[in-house]
Amino acid sequence: MQSMTPAKKILFINPPVATPSEPPAGIARLAGSLREHGRACGVLDLNLPCLLAQFEHEIEADDRWSKRANKDRQRNITQLRVPELYRSFDRYQRVVSDLGRVLNLAGRKSGCKITLANYEDPTKTPLRSADLLASAEQFETNHFHARFSPLLEEALVTHQPEYVGLSFSYLSQALTGFAVAGFIRHHFPEIKIVAGGGLITTWMSNPAWTNPFQGLFDLCLAGYGEDQLLELFGSESRSGLGRLSYNDFSLADYLTPGVVLPYAASYGCYWQKCQFCPDFAEGSCYEAIPAKKVIIEIDQLIQTHKPVLVHLLDNAISPALLRHLADYRLGMPWYGFARFEKDLEDFDYCIALRRSGCVMLKLGLESGSARVLEQLDKGIDLEGASRILNNLQRAGIGAYVYLLFGTPAETESEALLTLEFVRTHWQAITFLNLAIFNMPVCSPEAADLDNRFSDGDLSLYCDFVHPRGWGRKAVRGFLQKRFRKDPLVQNIERRSPGVFGSNHAPFFLSMTT
């Protein structure tokens, strides 16, 4: 492969649809890394303007709810950017519900379904390569074409890039992202297209991957991409995880009450043992920025952009980084994913985290059964988890707890143990995320179970026959008729921010440091 000269440029693009609560950190890090090495690049977040465009004009409506949602649409957008809204959960729910209604009406015009976090086309699925290629070929039929085409054309003319880097973090971005690629291929055939991001990485991790997109993408990159792009640009320096650059984003336009800055201190997961975890199945490596450097970089971002919240994106914040954060007060609220580590069983340590600015920790408990946790290699002791949840509650740190039902190790009786654990700790569990287990296509355990692949050649998961008879239908029935019917569980779920999930949850907690 021939190296590129420093004068050549790449334009990074974040396509719709992803939750518009913060700038996309993936392309922000790629841009920062290349600029550190003297390589010119541009950044374009198409997701935010494409979603906001849905609220620019009133949409024809007949029912009372739709008329109200139409009338209040711009005010509701403004309300999501005002801190006062998050002091009334009922008002917040109505605002988000009304915005969702407007998106629903907008989608009907083109026969698709749009939410603040998803995009679905009933004629195509992002799990079939043929449908994605059709989306690229028929780019003018994409619902967002009228909005992304002038923005994209302007950016391409302004930056004059030789390469475009399309970042696919979520399945919800695939159909429109491929339409964007089709637009570029049709109108700017001289530009080379590089595809990367978490979704591309997952697809390429499948042993059956044969790259059906060779005629559309010039290159597909798996992993975090910095080193591969630097090699493409002729750099001999190794980058690792580069510095983030947010100067290209309209930070005040995202749907949060102030600027939220996402920051990833690592790639992959330091635990690397959880059975059936996509990171484990994909064989992702773990690479972390030294904790002292993380503090310095976050400090610099805070000074530059004056955020109201820092979002740590790590799959799990390392114990070393948590200890540094506990010792160093950022002067800024922050939250992120953490494991049920021994350090958190120390109440004084939790107090130190709260003083450092920690307002919420996301915690993957998965199950209230010790046997299931052992089978999944979670490394979680339930007595320790209980102490941690109680410590966080006493320290004033919200706990956003993730539960996973229907794993091959679980039975209904063990799901009932999870229910009992939640009931016991309902006051300490601030928010809940409930999920039904999906078997990753590339999971080594998939070969040991009776399974079949479904949906399409790009399926992320495969069906399997549960070895204990605890299938998806039974799990779904349990969650609907038993788990969610419990009054204490309902108390927790009433606090759920809905479509924005953990991205908005910290704003309902105390933001004082």
N, C-alpha and C positions, 0 to 999 in steps of 0.2 A: 504494500500500500504506500503510495507516494504521500509525503508530508505536505501540509498546507503552509503557506506563508502567513505571517502575523496579520497581513492586511485583509485576509479573507474572514468573513463573518458567519456566525450562526445565530439564528433567531429561535429562541425557546418559546414554545406555545403550550399553554394549559387549556385544553378544550372543555366545553360543557359536557355533562353537568356534574358538579361537586358542590357540597354545602358551602355557600358563599360567606363564611364567617371569618376567614383569614386568608392571607396570600399563600400560594402554593410554595411550600418550602423546598420541594425537589428542584424546581427550575431556579429558585433563588440561590440554592447552593451551587448548582452547576454554573450559573452566571458568575457568582463570586469566585469560584475556583478558577475559571478561565481568565477572569480579569486579574487575579493575583499573578497569573503567569503571562500577563501582557497580551492576552488574546481577546479581540473585540467580539462582542456579542450583544444581542438585544433580548428583551423579554416581553411577552404579550400574554396577559391573562384574559382569554376570551370568555371564560366562564362567567365572571361577574357582569360584564356589560350585556352579555346575551340573556342572562336571567333578568337583569334590571329592565331590559328593553320590553319584557312582557308586561310591564306595568305602565308603559308610557301612554297607551291609548285605552280608552274605555272599550270593553268588549260587550257585544250585544247579549243581554240576559233578560230572562222573564221572571224568575223567582225572586223572592224578597232577599234571601241571603246573598245571591249573586249581585243584585243591585247594590246592596250595602257594601259588599266587598269591592265592587268596582268604584263606587263613590269614594271610599276611604283608602284606596290602594296606595297613593303617594304619601298620605299621612301615616299609614301603617309602616311603610318603608322607613320613614323618618323616626317613628316611634322605636323601632328596633335599634336605633343608634343613640337612644336616650336612656341614661341609667335609671330614671324614674320608672320606666316600664317594668323593670325586673323586681320592683318592690310589690307588684300586684300580679300574682300568678294567674288569676282569672283574666285580667286584662291582657296579659302576655299571650295566653292561650287563644283568646279571640283574635288578636292581631295576626298571629301565625296561621290560624285557621282561615282567616279571610284572605291572606296572601296566597295560601294554598288553593283556595277556591278560584282566585283569579288565574293562577297557573293552570288549573284544571280546565277552565274555560278556554284559555289560550291554546292549550294542547288539542282540544276537540276540533279546532278549526283545521288542523292538519292531520287529524286522526291519531294523534299520539298522546301519551300520558306524561305530564311534567309535574314534578314536585321540586321543592327546594333542595332535594338531595338525589334526584333520580330522573332518568329519561328513558321511556319505553316506546318502541314502535311496534305495533301488533303485526306488522308485515315482515319484520326482521328481528333476528336475535343476535346479540354480540357474541354468542357462543358458537356461531357457525362462520367459518371463514368466507364462505360464499356470500353470506348476507353482508358481511363487513365490506367485501369487495364491491358488492352491489351498492352499498351506501356511498362508497367512494365514486363509483361510476355515475350514480344518480345524485350527486351532491346538491343539485339545485332543489331537490324535493325535501331535503332535510329541513325540519321546522325552524332551525336557527340560521338558515342560510342568508336570509335577508339582513340579518344583523352582523353575522361574522364576516361576510364577504367584503363589505367596504372597510371594516376595521383591518382585516387581513391584507387586503390590497394596499392600503395606506402604509401599513407596517413594512410590507415587503418592498415597496417602492422607496420608503425612507431609509431602511437599513441596508438594502441591496445585499442580502446574505447569499452566500453560496450554498449554505446548508440551513435547513429548518429542523429543529428538534422537537418532536411531538411527545409530550409526557402523558402517559396513561397510568394514572394511579388507581382508578376505579373502573369497574365494568360499566358504570353509568356514563362514562366518557367515551366509550368505544365507538358507538355508531356515529356520533357527531364528530369525533376525532378523525374517523376515516373519511367523513364527508369533507372535512378541512383538508385532508391529504389529497382527496380527489380534486378539490378546487385548485390546489397548488400545482398538482400534476397537469391539470388542463390549461391553466392560465399562465403558469410559470414553469414550463417543462425543464428549463435549464437548472432549476434549483434541486439539490439532492435532499432527500427526506430521511431523517434518522428517527426511529421509534424507540422509546425507552420507558422506564417507569415500572412500578410494582406489577402491573397487569402483564406487561410484556415479559418481565422476569418470570412470572408464574407460568406463562405459556411456554417459554423456552426451557423451563425446568422439567417439563414433561418429556420422558424418554422417547415418546412418539413424535416429538416436534420435528417438522420438516420444512418450516417456513413457507406458508402458502402465499406470502405477501411480497415475493421478490420483484414482481412487476410494479409494485406501488412504493415500497420502502427500499431505499438503497442500502440501509443498514438497520439491523435490530440489535439493541444492546441490553444485556441482562446485568443486573446488579446496580450499584450506585452510579456508575458511569463516568466519574471524573477522570480516572486514569485512561479509560478508553478514548474519551474525547480529546484529552491532551495528546495522546498518541496520534489521533487523527489530525490534530493541528501541528504535529511535528515537534512537540515538546518532549524533552528527555527527562524532565523532572517528574517524580511521583507526587501525586497530589494528596492522596488519602481523602479525608473529609474536609473539603475546603470551607472557606468563610462564606457566610450567607450575605447576599446583596439584595436589599429590599428597596433600593432607590427608584426602581422602575415601576413600582406598583402604586395605585391610587389607594393608599392604606385607609383613608378616612371613609371610603365608599363601601367597605364590607359591612355586613349586617350584624354589627356588634356595637355596644355602647362605648366606643373608643377603639384605639388600635390594639389588635392582638398580634403578637409576634410569635410565630412558631419557630422552634429551634431544635434541631436534632443533634445530640451529643454523641450518637453512635449509630452504627449500621448493623442490623441483625440483632440477636438477643444473646446476652451474656450467659443465660442459663443453658440454652441449647439442649434441653433434655425432654421437654414435654412431648409425649406421644401425640401424633396426629396434628401437631402444630404445622401450619404451612411453612414457616421458617425452617423447622426441623426437616420437613419433607423435601424442601427445595435445596437443602444443604447449604443454606446461607452462611457465609462467614461472619464473624463478629469483629468489628473494628470500632474503636472508641477514641474520641479526642481526650487528651489528658484533662483531668478535672479542673486544674488551675487555669488552663487555657479556656475552658468552657466559661468559667466565671468572668474572665477578662472579656471574651467575645460578647457574652450576654450584656455585660455592663456597657460596652461600646454601642450595642444595638439600642439599649435603653436610652443612652445619652443622645443618640442620633434621631430616634423615631418617637420618643416619649409615649410608649404604649401604656395601656391600663392593665394589661395582663400578658404574661409570658407562658406559652404552651410548649412544654418539653415533649417532643415527639417520639422519644426512644421507645422501642418495644417494651423495655423495662429499664427505668433509670438505675444505673449501677449503684451498689452500696457505697462505693468510693465517692461518686458524685453526690449522692444524697448527704453523705457526711460533710462534704465541702459546702454544700448548700446550707446545711444546718449551722455551720460555723460562720458563714458569711451572709449577711443580710443584703439581699439584692435591692431592698427598698421598693420592691415591686411584687404584686401578687403573682403567683405562678402555680401551675398544676401539671400533672403528667402521670404516666403509668408506672407503677412500682410493684414489686413482688412482696409477698408476706415474709419479709426477711426478719431475722432475729433482732436487728437494731430497733425495729419499730415496737418491739415488746417493752422497750424502756420508755416510760412516760416522759421523763425529762428530755429525752431525745425528740419525742414528738412535739413537745413544747418548743424546743429549739427550731424544729422545722417550721412550726407556725410563725415563730418570730422572724424567720428568714423570709417569710412571704407565702409559704405554702397554704393555699386555700382548699385544695382538693387533691386526693390521690385516687387514681383509677387502679383497681385491684382485681386480678383474675383469680377468683376463688374456684370457679367451675362447679364444685360439688361440696355437699356437706357430709359426704361419706368418706371416711378415712381409707377404706379399701379402694374406692374409685380413684382417689387422689394418688394412692400408691401405684395403682396400675397405670395411671397416666404419667407417672414420674414428675408430678408437679412440685415435689419437695415442700409441701405445705403440711404443717401440723395444725390440726383444728383447734387445739387448746391455745396455741400461739396466735392463730388467726383471731380467735375470740378476744384475746388480750389486746391485739393490735387494733381491732375495730373499736373496742372500748376506750383505748388510749387516744385514738384519733378523735372520737367524739368529745372526750373531756378536753382535748387540746384545741378544739374548735376547727378541726380539719375535716372537710366533707369526704365521705367514702363512696365512690362510684363503683359498685361491685358487679362483676360479670359472672354469670352462671351459664353453664353449658349442659344441656340435657340430651340424652340419647347416645352417649358415647358407647363403644362396644363393651366397656367395663361395667356399665350401669344397668340396674334393673329398676322397676317401679318402686320397690321397697327402699332402694337407695336414693331415688328421687324424693321420696317422702322424708328421708333424713335431711336432704337439702332444704326442703320446706321447713322442717323443724328448726334448722340452724337459722334460717332467715327470720322465723317467728321469734326466736330467742333474742336476736340482735336487731330487731326492726328499728329500734330507736337509733342505733349506731350506724345502720346502713342508710345513707342519705339518698342514694339513687340506685336503681337496679337496671341491668341490661340482661335480658333473657334471650338465649339463642338455642336453636336445635342443631345438633352436631351434623356436619357435612364431612364426608370422607374425601380428603384431598386426592386428586387424581394421581399425583406423584408420590403419595405416601407409601413407604415400604410395607406398611401393615395391610394395605389394600390387597396385596397379592395373597394374603393369608385368609381372606374372607371371600365368601361367595358374593361377587359383585358384578355389576355391569355398568358400562359407561352410558351416559345419557346426555340429552340436550343437543350435542353437536361435537364437531371435531376439536373445538376449543373449550370443552367443558372443564371447569375448575374442580369439579367434584364428581364422584361416581356413586351410584346407588349401591347399597350392600344389604345383605340379609343379616339382621342383628343376631349375633350368636346367642343372646338370651331372650329373643322374642320381643324385645323392647323397640319396635319399629317406629318410624316417623309418625305414622297415623296415631299410634297409641300415645306417643310422647306429646303430640299436638293436643290430643284430647285431654291428657293429664294437665297440661298447662292451662288450657281454657276452662276446664270444669272443676279442677281441684286447686291448682297452685294460685291462679289469678283470682279465684273466688274467695281466697282467705282474706279476712278483714285486715289483718296486719300487713299482708303483702299489698293490699289495695291502698293502705295508708302510704306506703313507700311509692307506689306507682303514681299516685296522685301528684307527686312532686316532679314527675318526669317532664323534661322540656320538649318531648316529642321529636319532631323531625330534626331539630338541631342537636339533640342528644347532649353528649358531654361537652360540646363546643360552647353551649350556652349555660350549662349547669353551674359553672363557677360564679356567674353573675347573680345567682340567687342566694349565694352565700356571702358572708361578711367579707368585704374587700379591703378592710383595714389591715395594716401590717404591724 
